[in-house]
Amino acid sequence: MKNIAKSIIALFAVLAVSCSSDDVEDRPVIKAIDGPALTAPDGGSYVLNIESANNLAERFVWTPANFGQSVAINYEIQLDAADGVDEFAEPRSLGSIIGANQLAVSVVSLNTAAIALGGVPLEEKQYVVRVKASVNDSFEPIYSNPVTISITPYQAFVPLQNLYLVGNATEYGYENNAGNSPLFRDPENQYKFYYTGYFTGGDGKGIKILSALGNWHPQYGSAGDGILAVSGADGSNEPGPIAVQTSGYYELTIDIQEMTYTLVPFTYDPISMPVFGSVGIIGAGTPGGWEADTDMTNSTANPHLWKINEIVITQAAIKFRANDSWDTPGNWGGGTAVSGQLDVNGGDFVGVEAEGSYSVWFNDLDRRYIFIPR
């Protein structure tokens, strides 16, 4: 047994000697020799927009890196702000690919990276882009030349727009900050708005729509039958009013994306649509909980339009009801957060997405409502 053990030890010693020097010298050597060269783009300006989010923004192209051997190389496109201080210290990746020498980057990918690196929507900013070439974690990567580009990102989240009535066909006349009623936003289409109520008609009577209280512009109006138009922020190209020929109840619908409007008579029945003595908001999300309504106010000109100028609402269940009673038809629920249309005798619903102070408007003619942050 001792002789067998000695023979095995001797065999391993021979193998170790035979493999120690020559084999190490013959192993392929991986080392960074030449970095990739970014050939496209060689600069340029990118004005991004949300409508083209899934389209191609740029196809980045580079020459191969040289690591001294035929190895699989991973290429990554890196972006950073061109501020001259610690550039590429914490770059954003636009994507990576193994073995190829080009990479297609979408508009949304470029926009996301630009925003993450301090870009401001609709403002141009300078960035630097480069290619990182690497084999694995055991070897230092090598980089291409940096290329400077400019990017104007878009607003990934489009804030909700509120619109307000004005004009001599409305109870507010041509006053732009007189507690003007908002239009009621469609819960599924943030560009579509409704308003049902009484308008004063006659020669020269009309409606315009404000994009913010206290500001005359941008201002929406009519550029022809059913064609919506908007003025510039400086007041240029101011449209005409949406004409109201005869006094009465109307339903106004506008779409600020399609730039269309309709104004059609609304069949008002004072029997089935009574003027309530009071309308209030109630529920766990209101100051009075389920024990007490917070009353709203209406106006003589539009007694079916109810409002609260300021109330703290939480992310809890609420409902609207008339005359401090659960009797129908003055009992409404089953809505969606922020804006929508209620059902008679509908269920509890959460009215806001975040706790805060709101102005609340409710129209008992078409059962539409809106919560507007204060």
C-alpha positions in Angstrom: 0.0 0.0 0.0 2.8 2.4 0.8 4.4 1.7 -2.6 1.1 2.4 -4.4 0.7 5.7 -2.5 4.2 6.8 -3.4 3.5 6.0 -7.1 0.4 8.1 -7.1 2.2 11.0 -5.5 5.0 10.8 -8.0 2.5 10.8 -10.9 0.8 14.0 -9.7 4.3 15.6 -9.3 5.1 14.8 -12.9 1.8 16.2 -14.1 2.3 19.3 -12.1 5.7 19.9 -13.6 4.5 19.2 -17.2 1.6 21.7 -16.9 3.3 24.4 -14.9 5.3 26.6 -17.4 4.7 25.7 -21.0 0.9 25.5 -20.7 0.6 28.8 -18.9 2.7 30.5 -21.6 0.4 29.0 -24.3 -2.8 30.2 -22.7 -4.6 33.0 -24.6 -4.0 36.5 -23.1 -7.0 38.8 -22.8 -6.0 42.5 -22.5 -7.4 45.8 -23.5 -5.8 46.9 -26.7 -8.2 49.1 -28.6 -11.5 50.5 -27.4 -14.5 50.8 -29.6 -15.1 54.0 -31.5 -18.6 55.5 -31.5 -19.2 56.4 -35.1 -23.0 57.3 -35.0 -24.2 59.6 -33.9 -21.5 62.1 -34.1 -23.5 64.7 -32.3 -27.0 66.1 -32.9 -30.1 67.2 -31.1 -33.1 65.1 -30.1 -36.5 66.7 -29.4 -38.6 63.9 -27.9 -42.4 63.6 -27.7 -44.7 61.2 -26.0 -46.6 60.4 -29.2 -43.5 58.7 -30.6 -42.5 57.0 -27.3 -42.1 53.6 -28.9 -40.4 54.7 -32.0 -36.6 54.6 -32.7 -34.8 57.6 -31.3 -31.3 56.6 -32.5 -29.3 53.6 -33.8 -25.9 53.8 -32.1 -23.1 52.3 -34.1 -19.4 51.7 -33.2 -16.3 49.9 -34.3 -15.3 46.6 -32.5 -13.2 46.6 -29.4 -9.9 44.6 -29.4 -9.1 42.5 -26.3 -6.3 40.6 -28.1 -8.3 37.4 -28.5 -11.5 36.3 -30.1 -13.9 36.6 -27.2 -17.5 37.5 -26.6 -17.6 41.2 -25.9 -20.5 42.9 -24.2 -21.2 46.4 -25.4 -23.3 48.9 -23.3 -24.4 52.4 -24.4 -24.0 54.8 -21.5 -25.4 58.3 -21.1 -24.6 61.1 -18.6 -25.1 64.8 -18.1 -22.5 66.9 -19.8 -21.6 69.0 -16.8 -17.8 68.6 -17.0 -17.8 67.3 -13.4 -17.4 63.6 -12.8 -18.9 62.7 -16.1 -19.8 59.0 -16.3 -19.4 58.6 -12.5 -23.0 57.3 -12.4 -24.1 57.0 -16.0 -27.5 55.6 -17.1 -27.5 52.6 -19.4 -29.4 52.9 -22.7 -29.1 49.1 -23.3 -26.5 46.5 -24.1 -25.8 43.8 -26.7 -23.2 41.0 -27.0 -21.0 40.7 -30.1 -22.9 43.2 -32.3 -21.7 46.7 -33.2 -25.0 48.6 -33.2 -27.9 49.1 -30.8 -31.4 50.6 -31.5 -32.6 52.9 -28.6 -36.3 53.9 -28.4 -37.6 57.4 -27.7 -39.0 56.3 -24.3 -35.6 54.8 -23.2 -33.8 58.0 -24.1 -36.4 60.1 -22.4 -36.3 58.1 -19.2 -32.6 58.3 -19.0 -32.5 62.0 -19.7 -35.1 62.8 -17.0 -33.2 60.6 -14.5 -30.0 62.6 -15.2 -31.7 65.9 -14.3 -33.4 66.7 -17.6 -36.4 69.0 -17.4 -39.4 68.3 -19.7 -39.5 70.7 -22.7 -36.0 72.1 -21.9 -32.9 71.3 -23.9 -29.9 69.9 -22.0 -26.5 68.7 -23.0 -25.5 65.0 -22.5 -22.5 62.8 -23.3 -22.8 59.3 -24.6 -20.2 56.5 -24.9 -19.8 52.8 -25.5 -18.5 50.5 -22.7 -16.9 47.2 -23.9 -16.3 44.4 -21.4 -15.5 40.7 -21.3 -16.3 39.7 -17.8 -15.7 41.0 -14.3 -12.2 39.8 -14.2 -11.0 42.3 -16.8 -11.1 46.1 -16.9 -13.6 47.4 -19.4 -12.6 49.8 -22.2 -14.5 52.7 -23.4 -15.2 54.6 -26.7 -14.7 58.3 -27.3 -17.5 60.3 -25.7 -19.9 62.2 -28.0 -21.9 65.2 -26.9 -25.6 65.4 -27.8 -28.6 67.5 -26.7 -31.9 66.1 -25.6 -35.2 67.9 -25.0 -37.3 65.4 -23.1 -41.1 65.2 -22.8 -43.3 65.2 -19.8 -43.8 61.5 -19.2 -46.8 62.2 -16.9 -49.2 64.6 -18.4 -50.7 66.7 -15.5 -54.5 66.9 -15.5 -55.8 70.2 -17.0 -58.7 72.0 -15.4 -60.9 74.3 -17.5 -63.3 77.0 -16.4 -66.3 78.8 -17.9 -66.4 82.5 -18.8 -68.4 84.6 -21.1 -71.5 86.8 -21.2 -73.7 83.7 -21.7 -72.6 82.5 -18.3 -73.4 83.8 -14.8 -69.7 85.0 -14.5 -69.7 87.3 -17.4 -66.3 88.3 -18.6 -64.7 88.0 -15.2 -61.8 85.4 -15.1 -61.6 84.9 -11.4 -65.2 85.1 -10.0 -65.6 81.6 -8.7 -66.1 80.4 -12.2 -67.3 76.8 -12.6 -65.0 74.2 -13.9 -65.9 71.9 -16.7 -66.3 68.3 -15.7 -63.5 66.0 -16.9 -64.3 62.6 -18.5 -62.8 59.9 -16.1 -61.5 57.9 -19.0 -60.3 60.7 -21.3 -58.5 63.5 -19.7 -58.9 65.7 -22.8 -62.7 65.6 -22.9 -64.9 67.8 -20.7 -68.6 68.4 -20.1 -70.8 71.0 -18.6 -74.6 70.9 -18.3 -76.4 74.1 -17.2 -78.3 77.2 -18.0 -76.8 79.7 -20.5 -78.2 83.1 -21.4 -78.7 83.4 -25.1 -79.2 86.2 -27.6 -77.3 88.4 -30.1 -73.6 88.5 -29.1 -74.0 86.0 -26.2 -71.4 83.3 -26.0 -69.1 81.1 -24.0 -65.3 80.9 -23.7 -63.2 78.6 -21.6 -60.2 79.5 -19.4 -57.2 77.2 -18.9 -56.6 78.8 -15.5 -58.5 81.1 -13.2 -57.2 84.6 -13.2 -55.5 84.2 -16.6 -57.1 85.1 -19.9 -54.8 83.0 -22.0 -54.5 80.3 -23.2 -58.3 80.6 -23.9 -60.5 78.2 -25.8 -63.3 79.3 -28.1 -64.8 78.7 -31.5 -63.1 78.9 -34.9 -66.3 77.7 -36.7 -69.2 75.4 -36.1 -67.9 72.6 -33.9 -64.3 73.6 -34.3 -62.5 74.4 -31.1 -59.6 76.9 -31.1 -57.1 78.2 -28.5 -55.2 81.4 -28.1 -51.5 81.7 -27.6 -50.1 82.3 -24.1 -49.4 85.9 -25.2 -53.0 86.4 -26.3 -52.4 85.9 -30.0 -54.9 84.2 -32.2 -57.8 84.7 -29.7 -60.8 82.6 -30.9 -64.3 83.8 -30.9 -67.0 82.7 -28.4 -69.1 79.6 -28.7 -72.4 81.3 -29.6 -75.6 80.8 -27.6 -78.6 81.9 -29.6 -81.4 81.2 -27.2 -81.5 81.1 -23.4 -82.0 77.7 -21.8 -80.3 74.5 -20.6 -77.5 73.1 -22.7 -74.9 70.4 -22.6 -71.5 71.6 -23.7 -68.8 69.0 -24.6 -65.3 69.9 -25.7 -62.2 67.8 -26.6 -58.9 69.7 -26.4 -57.0 66.9 -28.1 -59.4 66.6 -31.1 -60.1 70.4 -30.9 -63.9 69.9 -31.3 -67.0 71.0 -29.4 -70.7 70.5 -29.3 -73.4 72.6 -27.7 -76.8 70.9 -27.7 -80.0 71.7 -25.9 -80.5 69.7 -22.7 -84.0 68.4 -21.9 -84.7 69.9 -18.5 -87.7 68.5 -16.6 -88.4 70.3 -13.3 -90.5 67.4 -12.0 -87.9 64.7 -12.3 -85.0 67.1 -11.7 -86.2 69.1 -8.7 -84.1 71.8 -7.1 -83.0 70.3 -3.8 -83.0 72.3 -0.5 -79.4 71.2 0.2 -76.8 68.9 -1.2 -73.8 67.7 0.8 -70.8 65.4 0.8 -70.6 62.7 3.5 -68.5 59.7 4.4 -65.3 58.5 6.1 -63.3 60.7 3.8 -65.0 63.9 4.9 -64.7 66.0 8.1 -68.1 64.9 9.4 -67.6 61.2 8.7 -70.8 59.3 8.2 -72.5 61.3 10.9 -72.8 64.7 9.3 -73.0 66.1 5.8 -70.6 68.9 4.7 -73.1 71.2 2.9 -72.4 72.6 -0.5 -73.7 75.9 -2.0 -75.5 76.7 -5.3 -76.4 79.8 -7.2 -79.7 81.3 -8.4 -78.5 81.2 -12.0 -77.6 77.5 -11.8 -79.4 76.0 -8.8 -78.4 72.4 -9.8 -74.7 73.2 -9.6 -73.2 72.7 -6.1 -69.8 73.5 -4.8 -67.5 73.6 -1.7 -64.6 76.0 -2.1 -62.3 74.3 0.4 -62.6 70.9 2.2 -60.1 68.4 3.5 -60.7 65.0 1.8 -58.9 61.8 2.6 -58.5 58.5 0.7 -61.7 57.0 2.2 -65.2 56.3 1.1 -67.6 59.2 0.4 -71.1 59.8 -1.2 -73.2 62.8 -2.2 -76.8 63.2 -0.9 -79.6 65.8 -0.8 -81.5 67.2 2.1 -79.4 65.2 4.6 -81.3 62.1 3.5 -80.6 58.8 1.8 -83.9 59.0 -0.2 -83.8 58.8 -4.0 -83.3 60.5 -6.3 -81.1 62.7 -4.1 -78.6 59.9 -3.2 -75.6 59.5 -5.4 -72.5 57.2 -5.4 -70.5 54.7 -7.4 -67.9 57.2 -8.8 -64.2 57.1 -9.6 -61.4 59.2 -8.1 -61.0 62.8 -9.1 -63.8 63.1 -11.6 -66.6 61.1 -13.1 -70.4 60.5 -13.2 -72.4 59.1 -10.2 -75.3 56.7 -10.1 -78.5 57.3 -8.3 -78.3 55.2 -5.1 -74.8 54.1 -6.1 -72.3 52.7 -3.7 -69.5 54.3 -1.6 -66.4 55.4 -3.6 -63.0 57.0 -2.9 -63.0 60.5 -4.4 -59.4 61.5 -4.3 -56.0 59.9 -4.9 -54.2 61.8 -2.1 -55.4 63.4 1.1 -55.5 67.2 0.9 -57.6 70.3 0.6 -59.9 70.4 -2.4 -62.7 72.4 -4.0 -65.5 70.1 -4.9 -68.1 70.6 -7.6 -71.2 68.5 -8.3 -73.9 68.9 -10.9 -77.2 67.1 -10.0 -78.5 67.4 -13.6 -76.0 65.0 -15.1 -74.5 63.7 -11.8 -71.0 64.8 -12.8 -68.4 65.9 -10.2 -64.8 67.0 -9.9 -62.3 67.3 -7.1 -59.7 70.1 -7.7 -56.7 70.4 -5.4 -56.4 73.8 -3.7 
